Amino acid sequence: MISVISISLCFVLGTKLSWGFSSHSTTTTTTLSFAPSKIRPSLLPVGISGVRSHDSRYMKTTTTTSSSKKVYRASSLLNVGTIEDVVADAVQDNDNDEKLFEGFGKGVDGLNIQCLAATMSLFFACLAPAIGFGSLFGVATGNAIGSVEMITSTAVCGIIYAMTSAQPMTIIGSTGPVLAFVATLYNLSAKMNLPFLPFYAWTGMWTSLILFVSSVSSGSNLVKYLTKFTDDIFSVLISTIFVVEAVTDISGTFTSPLSTLTKGLLSLVCATTTFVLASSLKKLRQSVFLKQSVRNTISNFAPTIGVVTATLIARCARVSHGTALAGLPCLAMPTAFGTSSGRPWLIPLLDLPVWARWFAAVPALMATVLLFLDQNITVRLVNNPRFKMLKGRREKNQTDGMHADMLVVSILTFLQSLIGLPWLVAATVRSLAHVGACQKFDDKGQADGTIEQRVTGTTIHALIASVILFRKPREILSNLPLSVLMGLFMYLGTSSLPGNDMWERIIGVFKDKSISPKFPWTDKVPTKIINLYTAIQVACLGAMLYVKSSPFGVLFPVVIAMLAPLRFGLERSGIIKTEYIGILDSEE
């Protein structure tokens, strides 16, 4: 399998690179013809350097108008120096002279107080789901994959993705649908009397191969058939999952036989404190109180302030009244670095019968659909024009770099499968929270772009790695109450809703239209059409929530995939006129 992927990669890089540029009216064919004497003596790693102009000494560019896509061809790998040379030059955009893989910029983009605040808040936001999902994976797989594997996968793969992806503002992590699929895979292996981990590994390797072929053949161009109709539903779905998880956990402290009313009330106070402080202080930027620099700093650190304050409240209550009366459940940190079941890290691939190795390609097809859609929908949301990202992409374009991101995900999926780590893809809420934390604002407190860099993503996951490697961080975090993190979950889930058109239409039903803000559809689309369109989206949301938690959870990616045909069916069938759906589903 490794040989096949390596040979394919070399072939693709040696013949043609076509990485995700959307249609233009002209086609630019760039032939690389490096003479050995003209090879640059050194090349910065991909993603480190800033904007670089084309060098006419190394490239010949011709333009024709007979086709509609940009294609970059490398004449040969034998006379261009290193593969990095090919990648660095082949992914340039001739329109704006920027590299697709931009990140650290001039070296200082991510070295500021705002990025420090983003790192601190996102550290908790990424660590908590890793531990939570790790525990659930342990239950679903008989402890074959547990918290240690999840934290390790989050840390290592998060660092690699942040340093090599085309869109480093995306945060990868495990998701509920992936957990549901792995649980189904475990049950399937038990029914077929097959060893789970080898079956999981072969399924993952088949999945990585299909994703790899998708990345090098521009398969992510299928994303052009997805619109805001799908984006908004998926975004509200993930936010709903976070909010429901937080509410369920806090309410459980009142009904659990292991808890008391005092502990339930204290949990509610801690969660509410985290949520209210994070939400209110985040809005301080738009207020008139304090100096602007002070407002901005407090706003940047709002989630961290909420977490620290609520943790101190819980600690004071425990010290004052004792653990028996006021001791809250805390993060369950692993005691040592090692696999959850004590198994070797490397999966024994040959323990699976030959026929089952081929059969694993069947569930791999479903896993491919799931990872493909999760990854690309989230990246579309991150690339939304409202975040005003400029590096390495055309204005208002949401697909640039998706193929490169999918290539990274395919390689990571392959490696994760070999050693029994959970598969990770772009995590919607965490990614949007990361972008929101790195947004720039003007003097009036209005969003004015995003600090695009790789520092925060790399540092967040490096801190998570320290938790699994060193004893002291584990001891400190083991005192962090779960209720505090549930308040943070509530904040993350609700903070990504403003700006979502579907959410704005839902809450618009309860607003006084004479004084509420105007949206593009307000005066152009009849109210009954707006309500019908929103009701259909809410019905789709309900169906996805039902399927996700039902015995048919493995079909969840199919439901997501059907959203695009449903949207076009509304238009083609005449249920909603084209002119109306064009306004309601506009990317603007």
C-alpha positions as CSV (number, residue, x, y, z in Angstrom):
1,M,0.0,0.0,0.0
2,I,2.8,2.4,0.9
3,S,4.6,1.6,-2.4
4,V,1.4,2.2,-4.4
5,I,0.9,5.6,-2.8
6,S,4.5,6.6,-3.1
7,I,4.6,5.6,-6.8
8,S,1.4,7.5,-7.4
9,L,2.6,10.6,-5.7
10,C,5.8,10.6,-7.7
11,F,3.9,10.1,-10.9
12,V,1.5,12.9,-10.2
13,L,4.2,15.3,-9.1
14,G,6.3,14.4,-12.1
15,T,3.6,14.8,-14.7
16,K,0.8,17.2,-13.6
17,L,-0.2,19.1,-10.6
18,S,-3.8,20.4,-10.6
19,W,-4.5,21.5,-7.0
20,G,-7.9,23.1,-6.7
21,F,-8.1,26.3,-8.6
22,S,-11.6,27.1,-9.7
23,S,-12.7,28.1,-13.2
24,H,-11.3,31.1,-15.0
25,S,-11.8,32.4,-18.5
26,T,-8.2,31.6,-19.4
27,T,-5.8,28.7,-18.9
28,T,-2.3,29.3,-17.8
29,T,0.1,26.5,-18.5
30,T,3.4,26.8,-16.6
31,T,6.3,24.6,-17.7
32,L,9.2,24.3,-15.2
33,S,12.6,23.9,-16.9
34,F,15.2,24.3,-14.3
35,A,18.8,24.0,-15.3
36,P,21.0,22.4,-12.7
37,S,23.1,25.5,-12.4
38,K,20.0,27.6,-11.7
39,I,18.6,25.5,-8.8
40,R,18.2,27.7,-5.7
41,P,20.7,26.6,-3.0
42,S,17.9,26.4,-0.4
43,L,14.2,26.5,-0.2
44,L,12.1,27.4,2.9
45,P,9.7,24.6,3.9
46,V,6.3,24.8,2.4
47,G,4.1,27.2,4.4
48,I,7.0,29.2,6.0
49,S,7.7,31.8,3.5
50,G,5.5,34.8,2.7
51,V,4.5,36.2,-0.7
52,R,6.8,35.4,-3.5
53,S,6.7,36.6,-7.0
54,H,7.2,34.4,-10.0
55,D,10.8,34.1,-11.2
56,S,11.1,34.3,-15.0
57,R,14.5,32.6,-14.9
58,Y,12.8,29.3,-13.9
59,M,9.4,29.5,-15.5
60,K,7.9,30.0,-18.9
61,T,4.2,31.1,-18.9
62,T,1.9,30.9,-21.9
63,T,-1.8,31.8,-21.8
64,T,-4.6,30.5,-24.0
65,T,-8.3,31.0,-24.0
66,S,-9.5,27.6,-25.1
67,S,-10.0,26.1,-21.7
68,S,-11.3,27.1,-18.3
69,K,-8.9,25.8,-15.7
70,K,-5.3,26.5,-14.7
71,V,-3.0,23.5,-15.1
72,Y,0.6,23.3,-13.8
73,R,2.9,20.9,-15.4
74,A,6.3,19.8,-14.2
75,S,8.4,18.7,-17.2
76,S,10.5,16.3,-15.1
77,L,11.5,15.5,-11.6
78,L,15.0,14.8,-12.7
79,N,16.0,18.3,-13.5
80,V,14.1,20.5,-11.1
81,G,16.1,19.8,-7.9
82,T,13.8,18.6,-5.0
83,I,10.1,17.8,-4.8
84,E,9.8,20.8,-2.6
85,D,10.9,22.9,-5.6
86,V,8.1,21.5,-7.7
87,V,5.4,21.9,-5.1
88,A,6.5,25.4,-4.2
89,D,6.5,26.6,-7.8
90,A,3.6,24.6,-9.1
91,V,1.0,25.9,-6.7
92,Q,1.5,29.6,-7.5
93,D,-1.4,31.7,-8.6
94,N,-0.4,33.8,-11.6
95,D,-3.2,36.3,-11.0
96,N,-2.1,37.5,-7.6
97,D,1.5,36.3,-7.3
98,E,0.8,34.6,-4.0
99,K,1.7,31.1,-2.8
100,L,-1.1,28.7,-1.9
101,F,0.8,27.5,1.1
102,E,1.2,30.7,3.1
103,G,1.4,30.6,6.9
104,F,3.9,32.2,9.1
105,G,4.2,35.1,6.7
106,K,7.1,37.4,7.6
107,G,7.6,35.5,10.8
108,V,5.6,37.8,13.1
109,D,2.0,37.3,12.0
110,G,1.2,34.9,14.8
111,L,3.4,36.5,17.5
112,N,1.0,38.9,19.1
113,I,-1.2,39.1,22.2
114,Q,-4.3,38.2,20.2
115,C,-2.8,35.0,18.9
116,L,-1.7,34.2,22.5
117,A,-5.2,34.6,23.7
118,A,-6.5,32.4,20.8
119,T,-4.0,29.7,21.7
120,M,-5.0,29.6,25.4
121,S,-8.8,29.5,24.7
122,L,-8.5,27.0,21.9
123,F,-6.2,24.8,24.0
124,F,-9.1,24.0,26.4
125,A,-11.6,23.9,23.5
126,C,-9.5,21.2,21.7
127,L,-8.3,19.2,24.7
128,A,-11.8,18.7,26.2
129,P,-13.4,17.1,23.1
130,A,-10.2,14.9,22.7
131,I,-10.6,13.5,26.2
132,G,-14.4,13.2,25.9
133,F,-14.3,11.5,22.5
134,G,-11.4,9.3,23.7
135,S,-13.6,8.0,26.5
136,L,-16.5,7.4,24.1
137,F,-14.2,5.6,21.7
138,G,-13.0,3.4,24.5
139,V,-16.6,2.4,25.3
140,A,-17.4,1.9,21.6
141,T,-14.3,-0.2,20.8
142,G,-13.8,-2.3,23.9
143,N,-10.9,0.0,24.9
144,A,-9.0,-0.8,21.7
145,I,-8.9,2.9,21.0
146,G,-9.2,5.2,24.0
147,S,-8.3,8.5,25.5
148,V,-4.5,8.1,25.1
149,E,-4.9,7.3,21.4
150,M,-7.3,10.2,20.9
151,I,-5.1,12.8,22.6
152,T,-2.0,11.5,20.8
153,S,-3.8,11.7,17.4
154,T,-5.1,15.2,18.2
155,A,-1.7,16.5,19.2
156,V,0.6,14.9,16.5
157,C,-1.8,15.1,13.6
158,G,-2.9,18.6,14.6
159,I,0.7,19.8,14.5
160,I,1.3,18.2,11.1
161,Y,-1.9,19.6,9.7
162,A,-1.2,23.1,11.0
163,M,2.2,23.2,9.4
164,T,1.5,21.6,6.1
165,S,-2.2,22.3,5.1
166,A,-3.2,24.9,2.7
167,Q,-5.7,26.4,5.2
168,P,-4.0,26.3,8.6
169,M,-6.9,28.1,10.3
170,T,-8.8,24.9,10.2
171,I,-8.6,22.7,13.3
172,I,-8.8,19.0,12.9
173,G,-10.4,16.7,15.5
174,S,-12.7,13.8,15.9
175,T,-16.5,14.3,15.4
176,G,-19.7,12.5,16.4
177,P,-20.3,11.0,13.0
178,V,-16.8,9.5,12.9
179,L,-17.4,8.0,16.4
180,A,-20.7,6.5,15.2
181,F,-19.0,5.0,12.2
182,V,-16.2,3.4,14.2
183,A,-18.7,2.0,16.6
184,T,-20.6,0.4,13.7
185,L,-17.3,-0.9,12.3
186,Y,-16.5,-2.5,15.7
187,N,-19.9,-4.2,15.8
188,L,-19.5,-5.4,12.2
189,S,-16.1,-7.0,13.0
190,A,-17.6,-8.7,16.0
191,K,-20.4,-10.2,14.0
192,M,-18.0,-11.4,11.3
193,N,-15.6,-12.8,13.9
194,L,-12.8,-10.6,12.7
195,P,-10.1,-8.8,14.8
196,F,-11.2,-5.2,15.2
197,L,-7.9,-3.3,15.0
198,P,-6.6,-5.0,11.8
199,F,-10.1,-4.6,10.2
200,Y,-10.0,-0.9,11.3
201,A,-6.5,-0.5,9.9
202,W,-7.4,-2.0,6.5
203,T,-10.6,0.1,6.3
204,G,-8.5,3.2,7.1
205,M,-5.9,2.4,4.5
206,W,-8.5,1.9,1.8
207,T,-10.1,5.1,2.8
208,S,-6.8,7.0,2.7
209,L,-6.1,5.6,-0.8
210,I,-9.5,6.8,-2.1
211,L,-9.0,10.2,-0.4
212,F,-5.5,10.4,-1.9
213,V,-6.9,9.7,-5.4
214,S,-9.5,12.3,-4.8
215,S,-6.9,14.9,-3.8
216,V,-4.6,14.4,-6.8
217,S,-7.6,14.2,-9.3
218,S,-9.2,17.4,-8.0
219,G,-12.1,15.5,-6.5
220,S,-12.9,18.3,-4.1
221,N,-14.2,20.2,-7.1
222,L,-17.5,18.4,-6.3
223,V,-17.8,20.9,-3.5
224,K,-18.9,23.5,-6.0
225,Y,-22.3,21.7,-5.9
226,L,-22.6,22.5,-2.2
227,T,-24.1,25.9,-1.4
228,K,-24.9,27.9,1.7
229,F,-28.0,25.7,2.0
230,T,-25.8,22.8,3.0
231,D,-23.2,24.9,4.8
232,D,-25.7,26.6,7.1
233,I,-27.5,23.3,8.0
234,F,-24.2,21.6,8.8
235,S,-22.9,24.5,10.9
236,V,-26.1,24.7,12.9
237,L,-26.0,21.0,13.4
238,I,-22.5,21.0,14.9
239,S,-23.4,24.0,17.1
240,T,-26.5,22.2,18.3
241,I,-24.5,19.1,19.2
242,F,-22.2,21.1,21.3
243,V,-25.0,23.0,23.1
244,V,-27.0,19.8,23.7
245,E,-24.0,18.0,25.0
246,A,-23.4,20.8,27.5
247,V,-27.0,21.0,28.6
248,T,-27.3,17.2,28.9
249,D,-24.1,17.0,31.0
250,I,-25.1,19.7,33.5
251,S,-28.7,18.4,33.8
252,G,-27.2,15.0,34.5
253,T,-25.6,16.2,37.7
254,F,-29.1,16.8,39.1
255,T,-30.4,13.3,38.3
256,S,-27.3,11.2,38.8
257,P,-27.4,9.0,42.0
258,L,-23.7,9.7,42.5
259,S,-24.4,13.5,42.7
260,T,-26.2,15.7,45.2
261,L,-28.3,18.8,44.8
262,T,-25.4,20.9,46.1
263,K,-23.1,19.5,43.5
264,G,-25.7,20.0,40.8
265,L,-26.2,23.7,41.7
266,L,-22.4,24.2,41.9
267,S,-22.0,22.6,38.5
268,L,-24.7,24.9,37.1
269,V,-23.0,28.0,38.6
270,C,-19.6,27.0,37.2
271,A,-21.0,26.4,33.7
272,T,-23.0,29.5,33.7
273,T,-20.1,31.6,34.9
274,T,-17.9,30.3,32.1
275,F,-20.5,30.9,29.5
276,V,-21.7,34.3,30.6
277,L,-18.2,35.7,31.2
278,A,-16.9,34.4,27.9
279,S,-19.9,35.7,26.0
280,S,-20.2,39.1,27.6
281,L,-16.5,39.9,27.7
282,K,-16.2,38.9,24.1
283,K,-18.6,41.7,23.2
284,L,-16.7,44.3,25.3
285,R,-14.8,45.2,22.1
286,Q,-17.9,47.0,20.8
287,S,-18.6,48.9,24.0
288,V,-17.6,52.4,25.1
289,F,-16.0,51.4,28.4
290,L,-12.2,51.5,29.1
291,K,-9.5,52.3,26.5
292,Q,-9.6,50.5,23.2
293,S,-6.4,48.6,23.8
294,V,-7.8,47.4,27.2
295,R,-11.1,46.4,25.6
296,N,-9.4,44.5,22.9
297,T,-7.2,42.6,25.3
298,I,-10.0,41.6,27.6
299,S,-12.1,40.6,24.6
300,N,-9.4,38.4,23.3
301,F,-8.9,36.6,26.6
302,A,-12.7,36.3,27.3
303,P,-13.0,32.5,27.1
304,T,-9.8,32.0,29.2
305,I,-11.0,34.5,31.8
306,G,-14.3,32.5,32.0
307,V,-12.6,29.2,32.5
308,V,-10.1,30.5,35.1
309,T,-12.8,32.3,37.1
310,A,-15.2,29.3,37.2
311,T,-12.3,27.0,38.1
312,L,-11.4,29.2,41.1
313,I,-15.1,29.3,42.2
314,A,-15.2,25.5,42.2
315,R,-11.9,25.3,44.1
316,C,-13.0,27.7,46.7
317,A,-16.2,25.8,47.3
318,R,-14.3,22.5,47.6
319,V,-11.7,24.0,50.0
320,S,-14.5,25.6,52.1
321,H,-17.0,22.8,52.3
322,G,-14.9,19.7,51.5
323,T,-14.8,17.2,48.6
324,A,-17.8,15.2,49.9
325,L,-20.1,18.2,49.7
326,A,-18.7,20.3,46.9
327,G,-16.3,18.1,45.0
328,L,-17.1,18.2,41.3
329,P,-16.2,15.6,38.6
330,C,-12.9,16.7,36.9
331,L,-11.1,15.9,33.7
332,A,-10.0,12.2,33.6
333,M,-6.4,12.5,32.5
334,P,-4.4,9.4,31.5
335,T,-1.9,8.5,34.1
336,A,0.9,7.5,31.7
337,F,1.8,7.4,28.0
338,G,0.9,4.1,26.4
339,T,-2.0,2.4,24.6
340,S,-5.2,2.2,26.5
341,S,-5.3,-1.6,26.4
342,G,-1.5,-2.2,26.6
343,R,-1.3,-3.4,23.0
344,P,1.6,-2.7,20.8
345,W,1.3,0.5,18.8
346,L,1.8,-1.1,15.4
347,I,-1.3,-2.9,14.2
348,P,-0.7,-6.5,13.0
349,L,-2.1,-6.1,9.5
350,L,-1.5,-9.7,8.5
351,D,-3.8,-11.0,11.2
352,L,-6.8,-10.2,9.0
353,P,-7.7,-12.9,6.4
354,V,-7.0,-12.0,2.8
355,W,-10.6,-11.9,1.8
356,A,-11.4,-9.5,4.7
357,R,-8.6,-7.2,3.6
358,W,-10.4,-6.7,0.3
359,F,-13.8,-6.6,1.9
360,A,-12.6,-3.7,4.1
361,A,-12.9,-1.6,0.9
362,V,-16.7,-1.7,1.3
363,P,-17.0,0.1,4.6
364,A,-14.1,2.3,3.4
365,L,-16.4,3.8,0.8
366,M,-18.8,5.0,3.5
367,A,-15.9,6.3,5.6
368,T,-14.6,8.2,2.5
369,V,-17.9,9.9,2.0
370,L,-18.0,10.9,5.7
371,L,-14.5,12.2,5.9
372,F,-14.7,13.9,2.5
373,L,-17.9,15.8,3.4
374,D,-16.9,16.7,6.9
375,Q,-13.5,18.0,5.8
376,N,-14.7,20.0,2.8
377,I,-17.8,21.5,4.3
378,T,-15.9,22.8,7.3
379,V,-13.1,24.2,5.1
380,R,-15.8,26.0,3.0
381,L,-17.2,27.5,6.2
382,V,-13.7,28.6,7.3
383,N,-13.1,30.1,3.8
384,N,-16.3,32.1,4.0
385,P,-15.8,35.6,2.4
386,R,-17.1,37.2,5.6
387,F,-13.8,36.3,7.3
388,K,-11.9,38.2,4.6
389,M,-9.0,35.9,4.2
390,L,-6.5,36.9,1.5
391,K,-3.4,34.7,1.6
392,G,-2.9,32.4,-1.3
393,R,-6.5,32.6,-2.6
394,R,-8.6,34.6,-4.9
395,E,-11.1,37.0,-3.5
396,K,-14.3,35.4,-2.2
397,N,-13.1,32.0,-3.4
398,Q,-13.9,29.1,-1.0
399,T,-12.3,26.1,-2.7
400,D,-8.7,27.2,-3.2
401,G,-6.4,24.7,-1.4
402,M,-9.0,22.0,-0.7
403,H,-7.2,19.4,-2.7
404,A,-3.9,20.0,-0.8
405,D,-5.8,19.8,2.5
406,M,-7.4,16.5,1.4
407,L,-3.9,15.2,0.5
408,V,-2.7,15.9,4.0
409,V,-5.9,14.3,5.5
410,S,-5.4,11.2,3.3
411,I,-1.8,10.8,4.5
412,L,-2.7,11.3,8.1
413,T,-5.6,8.8,7.8
414,F,-3.1,6.2,6.5
415,L,-0.7,6.7,9.4
416,Q,-3.4,6.8,12.0
417,S,-4.7,3.5,10.7
418,L,-1.3,1.8,10.9
419,I,-1.0,2.5,14.7
420,G,-4.7,2.4,15.7
421,L,-5.3,6.1,16.2
422,P,-8.7,7.7,15.6
423,W,-9.3,9.4,12.2
424,L,-9.4,13.1,12.3
425,V,-11.0,15.7,10.0
426,A,-11.8,19.4,10.1
427,A,-13.8,20.1,13.2
428,T,-16.5,22.7,12.4
429,V,-17.0,24.5,15.8
430,R,-13.4,24.5,16.8
431,S,-12.3,25.7,13.4
432,L,-14.8,28.6,13.4
433,A,-13.8,29.4,17.0
434,H,-10.2,29.5,15.9
435,V,-11.0,31.9,13.0
436,G,-13.2,34.1,15.2
437,A,-10.4,34.3,17.8
438,C,-8.0,35.5,15.2
439,Q,-10.2,38.0,13.5
440,K,-8.9,41.6,13.2
441,F,-11.1,44.6,14.0
442,D,-11.1,48.2,13.1
443,D,-11.4,51.2,15.5
444,K,-15.2,50.8,15.6
445,G,-15.0,47.2,16.6
446,Q,-16.1,45.8,13.2
447,A,-14.5,42.7,11.7
448,D,-11.8,43.7,9.3
449,G,-10.0,40.5,8.2
450,T,-8.2,37.6,9.9
451,I,-4.7,37.0,11.2
452,E,-3.8,34.2,8.8
453,Q,-0.9,32.2,10.3
454,R,0.2,28.8,11.4
455,V,1.5,29.7,14.9
456,T,-1.7,29.3,16.8
457,G,-2.7,25.9,15.3
458,T,0.8,24.5,15.9
459,T,1.1,25.9,19.4
460,I,-2.4,24.6,20.5
461,H,-1.5,21.1,19.5
462,A,2.0,21.3,20.9
463,L,0.4,22.2,24.3
464,I,-1.9,19.2,24.0
465,A,1.2,17.0,23.3
466,S,2.7,18.2,26.5
467,V,-0.3,17.0,28.4
468,I,0.3,13.4,27.2
469,L,4.1,13.5,27.6
470,F,4.6,15.3,30.9
471,R,3.2,14.6,34.4
472,K,2.9,18.2,35.7
473,P,0.4,19.4,33.1
474,R,-1.7,16.3,33.7
475,E,-1.8,17.0,37.4
476,I,-2.9,20.6,36.9
477,L,-5.6,19.8,34.3
478,S,-7.0,16.9,36.4
479,N,-8.3,19.7,38.8
480,L,-10.4,21.3,36.0
481,P,-14.1,20.6,36.6
482,L,-16.1,19.2,33.7
483,S,-18.9,21.7,34.3
484,V,-16.4,24.5,33.5
485,L,-15.7,22.8,30.1
486,M,-19.4,22.4,29.5
487,G,-19.8,26.1,29.9
488,L,-17.0,26.5,27.3
489,F,-18.8,24.1,25.0
490,M,-21.9,26.2,25.3
491,Y,-19.9,29.3,24.4
492,L,-18.3,27.6,21.4
493,G,-21.6,26.3,20.1
494,T,-23.4,29.6,20.4
495,S,-20.6,31.9,19.3
496,S,-20.5,30.3,15.8
497,L,-24.2,30.9,15.2
498,P,-24.2,34.7,14.5
499,G,-23.7,35.3,10.8
500,N,-25.3,32.0,9.9
501,D,-28.2,32.8,7.5
502,M,-30.3,29.9,8.6
503,W,-30.0,30.9,12.3
504,E,-30.7,34.6,11.5
505,R,-33.9,33.5,9.7
506,I,-34.9,31.3,12.6
507,I,-34.6,34.0,15.2
508,G,-36.0,36.5,12.8
509,V,-39.4,34.9,13.2
510,F,-39.5,36.3,16.8
511,K,-38.2,39.8,15.9
512,D,-40.0,43.0,15.2
513,K,-39.4,43.4,11.5
514,S,-39.9,47.1,11.6
515,I,-36.8,47.7,13.7
516,S,-34.7,44.5,13.2
517,P,-31.6,44.6,10.9
518,K,-32.2,44.2,7.2
519,F,-30.8,41.1,5.3
520,P,-30.5,40.6,1.5
521,W,-33.8,38.6,1.5
522,T,-35.8,40.9,3.8
523,D,-37.5,43.1,1.1
524,K,-36.9,40.9,-2.0
525,V,-38.4,37.6,-1.0
526,P,-42.0,37.1,0.3
527,T,-42.2,36.1,4.0
528,K,-44.0,32.9,3.3
529,I,-41.2,31.8,0.9
530,I,-38.6,32.7,3.6
531,N,-40.5,30.7,6.2
532,L,-40.9,27.7,3.8
533,Y,-37.2,27.7,2.9
534,T,-36.2,27.9,6.6
535,A,-38.7,25.2,7.6
536,I,-37.1,22.8,5.1
537,Q,-33.7,23.5,6.5
538,V,-35.0,22.9,10.0
539,A,-36.5,19.6,8.9
540,C,-33.2,18.6,7.4
541,L,-31.5,19.5,10.7
542,G,-34.0,17.3,12.6
543,A,-33.5,14.4,10.2
544,M,-29.7,14.6,10.6
545,L,-30.0,14.7,14.4
546,Y,-32.3,11.7,14.4
547,V,-30.1,9.6,12.0
548,K,-27.0,10.5,13.9
549,S,-28.3,9.1,17.2
550,S,-30.3,6.1,15.7
551,P,-29.1,2.6,14.9
552,F,-28.7,3.8,11.3
553,G,-26.0,6.3,12.3
554,V,-23.6,4.8,9.7
555,L,-25.9,6.4,7.1
556,F,-25.3,9.9,8.4
557,P,-22.8,10.8,5.6
558,V,-25.5,9.8,3.0
559,V,-27.9,12.3,4.6
560,I,-25.3,15.0,4.3
561,A,-24.7,14.1,0.7
562,M,-28.4,14.3,-0.1
563,L,-28.6,18.0,1.0
564,A,-27.2,19.3,-2.3
565,P,-29.6,17.3,-4.6
566,L,-32.5,18.4,-2.3
567,R,-31.5,22.1,-2.7
568,F,-31.5,21.8,-6.5
569,G,-34.7,19.8,-6.4
570,L,-36.4,22.7,-4.7
571,E,-35.4,25.0,-7.5
572,R,-36.0,22.5,-10.4
573,S,-39.4,21.5,-9.1
574,G,-40.6,25.0,-8.8
575,I,-41.4,24.7,-5.1
576,I,-39.3,27.8,-4.7
577,K,-38.7,30.1,-7.7
578,T,-35.1,30.4,-9.0
579,E,-35.0,34.1,-8.3
580,Y,-36.0,33.6,-4.7
581,I,-33.7,30.7,-4.0
582,G,-30.9,32.6,-5.6
583,I,-31.2,35.4,-3.0
584,L,-31.8,33.0,0.0
585,D,-28.9,30.8,-1.0
586,S,-26.5,33.5,-2.1
587,E,-22.9,33.3,-1.0
588,E,-22.7,37.1,-0.5
